[in-house]
Amino acid sequence: MKKDQLVKQIITSLTESLGVLEKAARASHEEATHESSKAESKYDTRGLEAAYLAGGQARQAKDILDSIKAYQALATRDLAPGAPIELTALVELDTDGTPATYFIGPRSGGLEITHRRKEILVITPQSPLGQNLIGRQAGQRWAAKLGGSTVKYHIVSVS
């Protein structure tokens, strides 16, 4: 699988999310500054709430923009057989019999991408699963406690 194509798809998804969020932030800002949002009493907080919402959306938009920049600057690398998992690794993992594919990215953990009919979840090295995967190799197995039960992991392949 060409990782550069996967990264481009991640950037496209982030760019689409950014567009939607910027539109919502503009609408929230207009709501916050519109004449009808002026407080009619000390208990009327419509304008203040809209301003908080616009501020939060602006911060989220900046975070997405930072993620886009990080992926644009990301140098992907195909890992040799037996190489340890690192940033930009594509990992096929079996978790208690359930297969899943993960891309280790610098940001935007939790982003789901469908690439060549395959669901791929972006995780970061800072996530709990990412911390467990970094440095491991294909074929390795381990078990971890999760919510009071033991979960068994098997790294099927790494590229």
DSSP file (Angstrom, degrees, kcal/mol; ACC not computed):
  #  RESIDUE AA STRUCTURE BP1 BP2  ACC     N-H-->O    O-->H-N    N-H-->O    O-->H-N    TCO  KAPPA ALPHA  PHI   PSI    X-CA   Y-CA   Z-CA
    1    1 A M              0   0    0      0, 0.0     2,-0.8     0, 0.0     3,-0.1   0.000 360.0 360.0 360.0 134.3    0.0    0.0    0.0
    2    2 A K     >  -     0   0    0      1,-0.2     4,-1.4     2,-0.1     3,-0.4  -0.684 360.0-163.9 -79.3 111.5    1.3    3.4   -0.9
    3    3 A K  H  > S+     0   0    0     -2,-0.8     4,-2.9     1,-0.2     5,-0.2   0.817  86.0  64.4 -67.1 -30.7    1.5    5.4    2.4
    4    4 A D  H  > S+     0   0    0      1,-0.2     4,-2.2     2,-0.2    -1,-0.2   0.889 102.9  48.9 -60.7 -37.5    1.8    8.7    0.5
    5    5 A Q  H  > S+     0   0    0     -3,-0.4     4,-2.0     2,-0.2    -1,-0.2   0.891 110.6  50.6 -67.2 -39.2   -1.7    8.1   -0.9
    6    6 A L  H  X S+     0   0    0     -4,-1.4     4,-2.1     2,-0.2    -2,-0.2   0.917 110.1  49.5 -63.6 -44.0   -3.0    7.3    2.5
    7    7 A V  H  X S+     0   0    0     -4,-2.9     4,-2.6     1,-0.2    -2,-0.2   0.900 109.2  52.4 -63.3 -40.7   -1.5   10.5    3.9
    8    8 A K  H  X S+     0   0    0     -4,-2.2     4,-2.4     1,-0.2    -1,-0.2   0.896 109.2  50.2 -61.0 -39.5   -3.1   12.5    1.1
    9    9 A Q  H  X S+     0   0    0     -4,-2.0     4,-2.4     2,-0.2    -2,-0.2   0.882 109.2  51.0 -67.5 -37.6   -6.4   11.0    2.0
   10   10 A I  H  X S+     0   0    0     -4,-2.1     4,-2.6     2,-0.2    -2,-0.2   0.927 110.9  48.9 -62.7 -45.0   -5.9   11.9    5.7
   11   11 A I  H  X S+     0   0    0     -4,-2.6     4,-2.6     1,-0.2    -2,-0.2   0.907 110.7  50.9 -61.6 -42.3   -5.1   15.5    4.6
   12   12 A T  H  X S+     0   0    0     -4,-2.4     4,-2.3     2,-0.2    -1,-0.2   0.924 111.1  47.7 -61.4 -45.1   -8.2   15.6    2.4
   13   13 A S  H  X S+     0   0    0     -4,-2.4     4,-2.2     1,-0.2    -2,-0.2   0.917 113.4  47.6 -62.6 -44.1  -10.4   14.4    5.3
   14   14 A L  H  X S+     0   0    0     -4,-2.6     4,-2.5     1,-0.2    -2,-0.2   0.891 110.4  52.5 -64.4 -39.2   -8.9   16.9    7.6
   15   15 A T  H  X S+     0   0    0     -4,-2.6     4,-2.2     2,-0.2    -2,-0.2   0.895 109.3  49.4 -63.9 -40.9   -9.3   19.7    5.1
   16   16 A E  H  X S+     0   0    0     -4,-2.3     4,-2.0     2,-0.2    -1,-0.2   0.919 111.6  48.7 -63.7 -43.3  -13.0   18.8    4.7
   17   17 A S  H  X S+     0   0    0     -4,-2.2     4,-2.5     1,-0.2    -2,-0.2   0.892 109.5  53.1 -62.2 -39.9  -13.5   18.8    8.4
   18   18 A L  H  X S+     0   0    0     -4,-2.5     4,-2.8     1,-0.2     5,-0.2   0.908 107.1  51.7 -62.7 -42.6  -11.7   22.2    8.6
   19   19 A G  H  X S+     0   0    0     -4,-2.2     4,-1.9     2,-0.2    -1,-0.2   0.917 111.8  45.8 -60.5 -44.6  -14.1   23.7    6.0
   20   20 A V  H  X S+     0   0    0     -4,-2.0     4,-2.1     1,-0.2    -1,-0.2   0.920 114.7  48.0 -64.2 -44.3  -17.2   22.5    7.9
   21   21 A L  H  X S+     0   0    0     -4,-2.5     4,-2.7     1,-0.2    -2,-0.2   0.889 109.6  51.9 -66.4 -40.1  -15.8   23.8   11.2
   22   22 A E  H  X S+     0   0    0     -4,-2.8     4,-2.3     2,-0.2    -1,-0.2   0.899 109.8  50.3 -63.9 -39.3  -14.8   27.2    9.8
   23   23 A K  H  X S+     0   0    0     -4,-1.9     4,-2.0    -5,-0.2    -2,-0.2   0.921 112.4  46.5 -63.3 -44.0  -18.3   27.6    8.4
   24   24 A A  H  X S+     0   0    0     -4,-2.1     4,-2.4     2,-0.2    -2,-0.2   0.884 111.0  52.6 -65.7 -38.6  -19.8   26.7   11.8
   25   25 A A  H  X S+     0   0    0     -4,-2.7     4,-2.6     2,-0.2    -2,-0.2   0.899 108.4  50.4 -65.0 -40.2  -17.4   29.1   13.6
   26   26 A R  H  X S+     0   0    0     -4,-2.3     4,-2.6     2,-0.2    -1,-0.2   0.921 111.0  49.0 -62.4 -43.1  -18.4   31.9   11.3
   27   27 A A  H  X S+     0   0    0     -4,-2.0     4,-2.2     2,-0.2    -2,-0.2   0.902 112.2  48.0 -63.8 -40.7  -22.0   31.3   12.0
   28   28 A S  H  X S+     0   0    0     -4,-2.4     4,-2.5     2,-0.2    26,-0.2   0.897 111.2  50.8 -65.7 -40.3  -21.4   31.2   15.8
   29   29 A H  H  X S+     0   0    0     -4,-2.6     4,-1.9     2,-0.2    -2,-0.2   0.921 110.1  49.4 -63.8 -43.4  -19.4   34.4   15.6
   30   30 A E  H  X S+     0   0    0     -4,-2.6     4,-1.1     1,-0.2    -2,-0.2   0.903 111.6  49.9 -61.3 -40.8  -22.2   36.1   13.7
   31   31 A E  H  < S+     0   0    0     -4,-2.2     3,-0.3     1,-0.2    -2,-0.2   0.905 110.3  50.3 -62.4 -42.2  -24.7   34.9   16.3
   32   32 A A  H  < S+     0   0    0     -4,-2.5    -1,-0.2    18,-0.2    -2,-0.2   0.833 118.7  36.6 -67.4 -32.2  -22.4   36.2   19.1
   33   33 A T  H  < S+     0   0    0     -4,-1.9    -1,-0.2    -5,-0.2    -2,-0.2   0.475  89.8 114.8-101.5  -2.6  -22.1   39.6   17.6
   34   34 A H  S >< S-     0   0    0     -4,-1.1     3,-1.8    -3,-0.3     4,-0.2  -0.371  74.6-121.0 -69.6 148.0  -25.6   40.0   16.1
   35   35 A E  G >  S+     0   0    0      1,-0.3     3,-1.6     2,-0.2    -1,-0.1   0.829 111.1  61.4 -58.0 -34.9  -27.8   42.7   17.6
   36   36 A S  G 3  S+     0   0    0      1,-0.3    -1,-0.3    11,-0.0    11,-0.1   0.641  95.6  63.0 -69.9 -12.2  -30.5   40.1   18.6
   37   37 A S  G <  S+     0   0    0     -3,-1.8    10,-0.8    -6,-0.1    -1,-0.3   0.422  73.1 121.4 -92.5   1.7  -27.9   38.4   20.9
   38   38 A K  S <  S-     0   0    0     -3,-1.6     2,-0.2    -4,-0.2     8,-0.1  -0.411  76.6-102.1 -63.3 138.8  -27.5   41.5   23.1
   39   39 A A        -     0   0    0      1,-0.2    -1,-0.1    -2,-0.1     3,-0.1  -0.434  30.2-168.8 -65.9 129.6  -28.3   40.6   26.7
   40   40 A E  S    S+     0   0    0     -2,-0.2     2,-0.3     1,-0.2    -1,-0.2   0.630  76.0   4.0 -92.2 -17.2  -31.7   41.9   27.7
   41   41 A S  S >  S-     0   0    0      3,-0.1     3,-1.2    -3,-0.0    -1,-0.2  -0.933  87.1 -92.6-153.1 174.6  -31.1   41.2   31.3
   42   42 A K  T 3  S+     0   0    0     -2,-0.3    -3,-0.0     1,-0.2     0, 0.0   0.675 125.0  53.8 -69.1 -13.1  -28.2   40.0   33.5
   43   43 A Y  T 3  S+     0   0    0      2,-0.0     2,-0.8     1,-0.0    -1,-0.2   0.525  82.2  99.1 -95.8  -7.3  -29.5   36.4   33.1
   44   44 A D    <   +     0   0    0     -3,-1.2     4,-0.2     1,-0.1     3,-0.1  -0.721  39.4 162.1 -84.4 109.7  -29.6   36.5   29.3
   45   45 A T     >  +     0   0    0     -2,-0.8     4,-3.0     1,-0.1     5,-0.3   0.152  33.4 114.7-116.6  17.5  -26.4   34.7   28.2
   46   46 A R  H  > S+     0   0    0      1,-0.2     4,-2.4     2,-0.2     5,-0.2   0.932  82.4  44.3 -55.5 -49.3  -27.1   33.9   24.5
   47   47 A G  H  > S+     0   0    0    -10,-0.8     4,-2.1     1,-0.2    -1,-0.2   0.900 114.5  49.4 -63.4 -41.6  -24.4   36.2   23.2
   48   48 A L  H  > S+     0   0    0      2,-0.2     4,-2.4     1,-0.2    -1,-0.2   0.908 111.5  49.0 -64.3 -42.9  -21.9   35.0   25.7
   49   49 A E  H  X S+     0   0    0     -4,-3.0     4,-2.4     1,-0.2    -2,-0.2   0.903 111.2  49.5 -64.0 -41.1  -22.6   31.3   25.0
   50   50 A A  H  X S+     0   0    0     -4,-2.4     4,-2.6    -5,-0.3   -18,-0.2   0.879 110.0  51.9 -65.6 -36.7  -22.3   31.9   21.2
   51   51 A A  H  X S+     0   0    0     -4,-2.1     4,-2.4     2,-0.2    -2,-0.2   0.916 109.9  48.5 -65.7 -42.6  -19.0   33.7   21.8
   52   52 A Y  H  X S+     0   0    0     -4,-2.4     4,-2.5     2,-0.2    -2,-0.2   0.919 112.3  49.5 -61.0 -43.2  -17.7   30.7   23.9
   53   53 A L  H  X S+     0   0    0     -4,-2.4     4,-2.5     1,-0.2    -2,-0.2   0.928 110.8  49.1 -62.3 -45.5  -18.8   28.4   21.1
   54   54 A A  H  X S+     0   0    0     -4,-2.6     4,-2.2   -26,-0.2    -1,-0.2   0.897 111.3  50.5 -61.7 -40.0  -17.1   30.4   18.4
   55   55 A G  H  X S+     0   0    0     -4,-2.4     4,-2.0     2,-0.2    -1,-0.2   0.910 111.1  47.9 -63.9 -43.0  -13.9   30.5   20.5
   56   56 A G  H  X S+     0   0    0     -4,-2.5     4,-2.2     1,-0.2    -2,-0.2   0.894 112.0  49.5 -65.0 -40.3  -13.9   26.8   21.0
   57   57 A Q  H  X S+     0   0    0     -4,-2.5     4,-2.4     2,-0.2    -1,-0.2   0.878 109.0  52.8 -66.9 -36.9  -14.6   26.2   17.3
   58   58 A A  H  X S+     0   0    0     -4,-2.2     4,-2.1     2,-0.2    -2,-0.2   0.904 109.9  48.2 -64.9 -40.5  -11.7   28.5   16.3
   59   59 A R  H  X S+     0   0    0     -4,-2.0     4,-2.1     2,-0.2    -2,-0.2   0.903 112.0  49.4 -65.4 -40.4   -9.3   26.6   18.6
   60   60 A Q  H  X S+     0   0    0     -4,-2.2     4,-2.2     2,-0.2    -2,-0.2   0.893 109.3  52.1 -65.7 -38.8  -10.5   23.3   17.1
   61   61 A A  H  X S+     0   0    0     -4,-2.4     4,-2.5     1,-0.2    -2,-0.2   0.900 108.7  50.7 -63.2 -40.6  -10.0   24.7   13.6
   62   62 A K  H  X S+     0   0    0     -4,-2.1     4,-2.5     2,-0.2    -1,-0.2   0.899 108.7  52.0 -63.6 -39.9   -6.4   25.7   14.5
   63   63 A D  H  X S+     0   0    0     -4,-2.1     4,-2.0     2,-0.2    -2,-0.2   0.909 111.0  47.0 -62.4 -42.6   -5.8   22.2   15.8
   64   64 A I  H  X S+     0   0    0     -4,-2.2     4,-2.5     2,-0.2    -2,-0.2   0.909 111.2  51.6 -66.0 -41.1   -7.0   20.7   12.6
   65   65 A L  H  X S+     0   0    0     -4,-2.5     4,-2.2     1,-0.2    -2,-0.2   0.902 109.1  50.5 -61.9 -40.8   -4.9   23.2   10.6
   66   66 A D  H  X S+     0   0    0     -4,-2.5     4,-2.2     1,-0.2    -1,-0.2   0.881 109.8  51.4 -62.8 -37.8   -1.8   22.2   12.7
   67   67 A S  H  X S+     0   0    0     -4,-2.0     4,-2.4     2,-0.2    -2,-0.2   0.910 107.8  51.7 -65.3 -42.3   -2.6   18.5   11.9
   68   68 A I  H  X S+     0   0    0     -4,-2.5     4,-2.3     1,-0.2    -2,-0.2   0.931 110.6  48.4 -59.3 -45.6   -2.8   19.3    8.2
   69   69 A K  H  X S+     0   0    0     -4,-2.2     4,-1.7     1,-0.2    -1,-0.2   0.894 110.0  52.4 -62.4 -40.1    0.6   21.0    8.3
   70   70 A A  H  < S+     0   0    0     -4,-2.2     4,-0.4     1,-0.2    -1,-0.2   0.909 112.2  44.8 -63.6 -41.8    2.1   18.0   10.2
   71   71 A Y  H >< S+     0   0    0     -4,-2.4     3,-0.6     1,-0.2    -1,-0.2   0.845 109.4  55.7 -72.3 -32.8    0.8   15.5    7.6
   72   72 A Q  H 3< S+     0   0    0     -4,-2.3    -1,-0.2     1,-0.2    -2,-0.2   0.848 113.1  42.4 -65.6 -32.2    2.0   17.7    4.7
   73   73 A A  T 3< S+     0   0    0     -4,-1.7     2,-0.3    -5,-0.2    -1,-0.2   0.492  90.3 117.7 -90.0  -4.2    5.5   17.7    6.3
   74   74 A L    <   -     0   0    0     -3,-0.6     2,-0.7    -4,-0.4    -3,-0.0  -0.466  53.5-151.9 -73.4 128.0    5.4   14.0    7.1
   75   75 A A        -     0   0    0     -2,-0.3     2,-0.1     2,-0.0    -1,-0.1  -0.887  16.3-150.0 -98.4 114.1    7.9   11.7    5.4
   76   76 A T        -     0   0    0     -2,-0.7     2,-0.4    12,-0.0    12,-0.1  -0.467  11.9-167.0 -84.2 157.8    6.5    8.2    5.1
   77   77 A R        -     0   0    0     11,-0.2     2,-0.5    -2,-0.1    82,-0.0  -0.991  20.9-130.4-146.2 133.1    8.7    5.2    5.1
   78   78 A D        -     0   0    0     -2,-0.4     2,-0.3    11,-0.1    11,-0.1  -0.731  32.2-133.2 -81.8 129.2    8.1    1.5    4.2
   79   79 A L        -     0   0    0     80,-1.6     3,-0.1    -2,-0.5    79,-0.1  -0.643  13.9-123.8 -87.6 139.5    9.3   -0.6    7.0
   80   80 A A    >   -     0   0    0     -2,-0.3     3,-2.4     1,-0.1    -1,-0.1  -0.394  44.9 -79.3 -73.3 155.1   11.4   -3.7    6.2
   81   81 A P  T 3  S+     0   0    0      0, 0.0    -1,-0.1     0, 0.0    78,-0.1  -0.332 121.7  19.1 -55.3 133.3   10.3   -7.1    7.5
   82   82 A G  T 3  S+     0   0    0      1,-0.3    -2,-0.1    76,-0.1    -3,-0.0   0.373  91.8 138.0  86.3  -5.0   11.2   -7.4   11.2
   83   83 A A    <   -     0   0    0     -3,-2.4    55,-0.4    75,-0.1    -1,-0.3  -0.445  59.5-105.7 -72.6 146.9   11.6   -3.6   11.6
   84   84 A P        -     0   0    0      0, 0.0    53,-0.2     0, 0.0     2,-0.2  -0.380  40.0 -96.1 -70.9 151.9   10.1   -2.2   14.8
   85   85 A I        +     0   0    0     51,-2.8    50,-2.5    48,-0.4     2,-0.2  -0.463  57.9 154.1 -68.9 135.7    6.9   -0.2   14.6
   86   86 A E    >   -     0   0    0     48,-0.2     3,-1.9    -2,-0.2    18,-0.2  -0.830  50.3 -40.7-147.4-176.5    7.5    3.6   14.4
   87   87 A L  T 3  S+     0   0    0      1,-0.3    18,-0.2    -2,-0.2   -10,-0.1  -0.272 126.0  23.0 -54.8 138.8    5.8    6.7   13.1
   88   88 A T  T 3  S+     0   0    0     16,-3.1    -1,-0.3     1,-0.3   -11,-0.2   0.450  89.0 144.0  76.1   8.8    4.1    6.2    9.7
   89   89 A A    <   -     0   0    0     -3,-1.9    15,-2.6    15,-0.2     2,-0.6  -0.513  45.1-144.1 -73.6 143.8    3.8    2.4   10.3
   90   90 A L  E     -A  103   0A   0     13,-0.2    69,-2.1    -2,-0.2     2,-0.5  -0.960  24.9-167.7-106.6 118.1    0.7    0.6    8.9
   91   91 A V  E     -AB 102 158A   0     11,-3.2    11,-2.9    -2,-0.6     2,-0.6  -0.925  19.8-157.7-120.0 126.3   -0.1   -2.1   11.4
   92   92 A E  E     -AB 101 157A   0     65,-2.7    64,-2.2    -2,-0.5    65,-1.4  -0.910  26.0-176.0 -98.5 122.2   -2.5   -5.0   11.1
   93   93 A L  E     -AB 100 155A   0      7,-3.1     7,-2.0    -2,-0.6     2,-0.6  -0.949  23.2-150.0-126.7 137.4   -3.5   -6.1   14.6
   94   94 A D  E     -AB  99 154A   0     60,-3.1    60,-1.8    -2,-0.4     2,-0.6  -0.937  14.7-170.8-105.0 119.7   -5.6   -8.9   15.8
   95   95 A T  E >  S-AB  98 153A   0      3,-2.8     3,-1.8    -2,-0.6    58,-0.2  -0.914  73.4 -34.0-115.2 105.3   -7.3   -8.1   19.1
   96   96 A D  T 3  S-     0   0    0     56,-2.4    -1,-0.2    -2,-0.6    57,-0.1   0.885 127.3 -43.2  48.8  43.9   -9.0  -11.1   20.6
   97   97 A G  T 3  S+     0   0    0      1,-0.2    -1,-0.3    55,-0.2    56,-0.1   0.410 116.1 114.8  87.7  -2.3   -9.9  -12.4   17.2
   98   98 A T  E <   -A   95   0A   0     -3,-1.8    -3,-2.8     2,-0.0    -1,-0.2  -0.901  57.1-145.1-104.7 115.9  -11.0   -9.1   15.7
   99   99 A P  E     +A   94   0A   0      0, 0.0     2,-0.3     0, 0.0    -5,-0.2  -0.511  25.1 166.2 -80.0 147.6   -8.7   -7.7   13.0
  100  100 A A  E     -A   93   0A   0     -7,-2.0    -7,-3.1    -2,-0.2     2,-0.4  -0.981  26.8-136.9-154.1 154.6   -8.1   -4.0   12.6
  101  101 A T  E     -Ac  92 120A   0     18,-0.5    20,-2.3    -2,-0.3     2,-0.4  -0.966  21.1-171.8-119.8 133.8   -5.6   -1.8   10.7
  102  102 A Y  E     -Ac  91 121A   0    -11,-2.9   -11,-3.2    -2,-0.4     2,-0.5  -0.940  15.4-153.0-126.0 144.3   -3.9    1.2   12.2
  103  103 A F  E     -Ac  90 122A   0     18,-2.1    20,-2.6    -2,-0.4     2,-0.9  -0.981  19.7-137.5-113.2 125.6   -1.8    4.0   10.8
  104  104 A I  E     + c   0 123A   0    -15,-2.6   -16,-3.1    -2,-0.5    20,-0.2  -0.734  37.0 171.9 -85.3 107.3    0.7    5.5   13.3
  105  105 A G        -     0   0    0     18,-2.8     4,-0.1    -2,-0.9     3,-0.0  -0.678  44.3-118.6-114.8 167.5    0.4    9.3   12.6
  106  106 A P  S    S-     0   0    0      0, 0.0     2,-0.3     0, 0.0     3,-0.1   0.758  90.8  -2.4 -76.8 -24.1    1.8   12.4   14.3
  107  107 A R  S    S+     0   0    0      1,-0.1    -2,-0.1    16,-0.1    16,-0.0  -0.891  99.5  60.2-152.9 177.0   -1.7   13.9   15.1
  108  108 A S    >   -     0   0    0     -2,-0.3     3,-1.7     1,-0.2    14,-0.2   0.840  60.0-171.2  64.0  39.2   -5.5   13.4   14.7
  109  109 A G  T 3   +     0   0    0      1,-0.2    14,-0.3    -3,-0.1    -1,-0.2  -0.344  68.9  38.1 -57.8 140.2   -5.7   10.1   16.5
  110  110 A G  T 3  S+     0   0    0     12,-3.5     2,-0.3     1,-0.4    -1,-0.2   0.229  79.1 136.0  99.9 -12.4   -9.2    8.6   16.1
  111  111 A L    <   -     0   0    0     -3,-1.7    11,-2.9    11,-0.2     2,-0.5  -0.530  43.9-149.2 -69.7 129.4   -9.6    9.7   12.5
  112  112 A E  E     -D  121   0A   0     -2,-0.3     2,-0.4     9,-0.2     9,-0.2  -0.883  15.9-176.4-105.8 132.4  -11.1    6.9   10.4
  113  113 A I  E     -D  120   0A   0      7,-3.0     7,-3.3    -2,-0.5     2,-0.7  -0.971  21.1-145.9-126.5 138.9  -10.2    6.5    6.7
  114  114 A T  E     +D  119   0A   0     -2,-0.4     2,-0.5     5,-0.2     5,-0.2  -0.934  27.7 175.5-102.3 113.9  -11.4    4.1    4.2
  115  115 A H  E >   -D  118   0A   0      3,-2.8     3,-0.9    -2,-0.7  -109,-0.1  -0.972  67.7 -16.1-125.8 117.9   -8.5    3.4    1.8
  116  116 A R  T 3  S-     0   0    0     -2,-0.5    -1,-0.2     1,-0.3     3,-0.1   0.928 128.6 -53.2  52.6  49.5   -8.8    0.8   -0.9
  117  117 A R  T 3  S+     0   0    0      1,-0.2     2,-0.5    -3,-0.1    -1,-0.3   0.676 116.4 116.2  62.7  21.1  -11.9   -0.7    0.7
  118  118 A K  E <   - D   0 115A   0     -3,-0.9    -3,-2.8     2,-0.0     2,-0.4  -0.976  65.2-130.3-123.4 130.2  -10.1   -1.1    4.0
  119  119 A E  E     - D   0 114A   0     -2,-0.5   -18,-0.5    -5,-0.2     2,-0.4  -0.646  28.8-174.7 -77.2 126.3  -11.0    0.8    7.2
  120  120 A I  E     -cD 101 113A   0     -7,-3.3    -7,-3.0    -2,-0.4     2,-0.5  -0.990  11.6-154.6-126.7 129.3   -7.9    2.3    8.7
  121  121 A L  E     -cD 102 112A   0    -20,-2.3   -18,-2.1    -2,-0.4     2,-0.4  -0.894  14.3-136.1-104.6 128.0   -7.8    4.1   12.1
  122  122 A V  E     +c  103   0A   0    -11,-2.9   -12,-3.5    -2,-0.5     2,-0.3  -0.688  29.3 174.4 -81.2 129.5   -5.2    6.8   12.7
  123  123 A I  E     -c  104   0A   0    -20,-2.6   -18,-2.8    -2,-0.4   -16,-0.1  -0.923  21.5-132.9-128.9 160.2   -3.6    6.5   16.2
  124  124 A T    >   -     0   0    0     -2,-0.3     3,-1.2   -20,-0.2     6,-0.4  -0.732  25.0-114.2-108.9 160.6   -0.7    8.5   17.6
  125  125 A P  T 3  S+     0   0    0      0, 0.0     9,-0.1     0, 0.0    -1,-0.1   0.717 116.1  60.7 -63.8 -18.3    2.4    7.2   19.5
  126  126 A Q  T 3  S+     0   0    0      4,-0.1    -3,-0.0   -20,-0.1     5,-0.0   0.669  84.3  95.4 -83.4 -16.9    1.0    9.0   22.6
  127  127 A S  S <> S-     0   0    0     -3,-1.2     4,-2.9     1,-0.1     5,-0.2  -0.310  90.3-110.9 -69.4 157.9   -2.2    6.9   22.7
  128  128 A P  H  > S+     0   0    0      0, 0.0     4,-1.6     0, 0.0     5,-0.1   0.919 120.8  43.6 -56.4 -44.2   -2.3    3.9   25.0
  129  129 A L  H  > S+     0   0    0      2,-0.2     4,-1.9     1,-0.2     5,-0.2   0.923 113.0  52.4 -67.4 -42.0   -2.4    1.5   21.9
  130  130 A G  H  > S+     0   0    0     -6,-0.4     4,-2.6     1,-0.2    -1,-0.2   0.898 107.2  52.3 -58.9 -41.7    0.3    3.5   20.2
  131  131 A Q  H  < S+     0   0    0     -4,-2.9    -1,-0.2     1,-0.2    -2,-0.2   0.873 110.9  48.4 -62.2 -36.8    2.5    3.3   23.3
  132  132 A N  H  < S+     0   0    0     -4,-1.6    -1,-0.2    -5,-0.2    -2,-0.2   0.803 115.4  44.3 -72.9 -29.0    2.0   -0.5   23.2
  133  133 A L  H >< S+     0   0    0     -4,-1.9     3,-2.5    -5,-0.1   -48,-0.4   0.868  84.8 100.7 -85.5 -37.8    2.8   -0.8   19.5
  134  134 A I  T 3< S+     0   0    0     -4,-2.6   -48,-0.2     1,-0.3     3,-0.1  -0.250  96.0  11.4 -56.1 126.8    5.9    1.5   19.2
  135  135 A G  T 3  S+     0   0    0    -50,-2.5    -1,-0.3     1,-0.3   -49,-0.1   0.195 102.1 114.6  91.6 -16.0    9.0   -0.7   19.1
  136  136 A R    <   -     0   0    0     -3,-2.5   -51,-2.8   -52,-0.1    -1,-0.3  -0.322  54.4-138.8 -80.9 171.2    7.2   -4.0   18.7
  137  137 A Q    >   -     0   0    0    -53,-0.2     3,-1.9    -3,-0.1    18,-0.2  -0.851  29.7 -77.4-129.0 163.0    7.5   -6.2   15.5
  138  138 A A  T 3  S+     0   0    0    -55,-0.4    18,-0.2    -2,-0.3     3,-0.1  -0.305 116.1  30.1 -56.4 140.5    5.2   -8.2   13.4
  139  139 A G  T 3  S+     0   0    0     16,-3.3    -1,-0.2     1,-0.3    17,-0.1   0.134  87.7 130.1  94.9 -19.4    4.4  -11.6   15.0
  140  140 A Q    <   -     0   0    0     -3,-1.9    15,-2.7    14,-0.1    -1,-0.3  -0.366  38.0-163.7 -71.7 149.5    4.6  -10.3   18.6
  141  141 A R  E     +E  154   0A   0     13,-0.2     2,-0.3    -3,-0.1    13,-0.2  -0.939  14.3 161.2-128.3 150.7    1.8  -11.0   21.0
  142  142 A W  E     -E  153   0A   0     11,-1.7    11,-3.3    -2,-0.3     2,-0.4  -0.974  25.3-135.5-160.0 165.3    1.0   -9.5   24.4
  143  143 A A  E     -E  152   0A   0     -2,-0.3     2,-0.3     9,-0.2     9,-0.2  -0.947  19.4-175.9-126.2 147.7   -1.9   -9.3   26.8
  144  144 A A  E     -E  151   0A   0      7,-2.3     7,-3.2    -2,-0.4     2,-0.4  -0.992  30.3-110.4-143.2 149.0   -3.2   -6.2   28.7
  145  145 A K  E     +E  150   0A   0     -2,-0.3     2,-0.4     5,-0.2     5,-0.2  -0.651  37.9 175.7 -77.7 131.7   -5.8   -5.5   31.2
  146  146 A L  E >   -E  149   0A   0      3,-3.5     3,-1.4    -2,-0.4    -2,-0.0  -0.909  66.9 -21.9-142.9 110.4   -8.7   -3.4   29.8
  147  147 A G  T 3  S-     0   0    0     -2,-0.4     3,-0.1     1,-0.3    -2,-0.0   0.867 127.2 -47.7  59.9  38.0  -11.7   -2.6   31.8
  148  148 A G  T 3  S+     0   0    0      1,-0.3     2,-0.3     0, 0.0    -1,-0.3   0.366 124.1  86.8  86.8  -6.2  -11.3   -5.5   34.2
  149  149 A S  E <  S- E   0 146A   0     -3,-1.4    -3,-3.5    -5,-0.0     2,-0.5  -0.857  78.8-110.3-123.7 163.0  -10.7   -8.1   31.6
  150  150 A T  E     - E   0 145A   0     -2,-0.3     2,-0.4    -5,-0.2    -5,-0.2  -0.788  27.5-160.8 -95.0 130.0   -7.6   -9.3   29.8
  151  151 A V  E     - E   0 144A   0     -7,-3.2    -7,-2.3    -2,-0.5     2,-0.5  -0.920   8.3-144.3-111.1 134.3   -7.3   -8.5   26.1
  152  152 A K  E     - E   0 143A   0     -2,-0.4   -56,-2.4    -9,-0.2     2,-0.3  -0.852  15.4-165.6-102.9 132.0   -4.9  -10.5   23.8
  153  153 A Y  E     -BE  95 142A   0    -11,-3.3   -11,-1.7    -2,-0.5     2,-0.3  -0.881   9.5-176.8-116.5 146.0   -3.1   -8.7   21.0
  154  154 A H  E     -BE  94 141A   0    -60,-1.8   -60,-3.1    -2,-0.3     2,-0.9  -0.956  22.4-139.4-141.8 122.2   -1.2  -10.1   18.0
  155  155 A I  E     -B   93   0A   0    -15,-2.7   -16,-3.3    -2,-0.3   -62,-0.2  -0.731  21.3-178.1 -82.4 110.6    0.6   -8.0   15.4
  156  156 A V  E     -     0   0A   0    -64,-2.2     2,-0.3    -2,-0.9    -1,-0.2   0.929  61.4 -11.8 -77.1 -48.4   -0.2   -9.7   12.1
  157  157 A S  E     -B   92   0A   0    -65,-1.4   -65,-2.7   -19,-0.1     2,-0.4  -0.995  51.7-158.8-154.9 156.7    1.8   -7.4    9.9
  158  158 A V  E      B   91   0A   0     -2,-0.3   -67,-0.2   -67,-0.2   -75,-0.1  -1.000 360.0 360.0-136.4 132.6    3.7   -4.1    9.8
  159  159 A S              0   0    0    -69,-2.1   -80,-1.6    -2,-0.4   -68,-0.1   0.331 360.0 360.0-139.0 360.0    4.6   -2.1    6.7
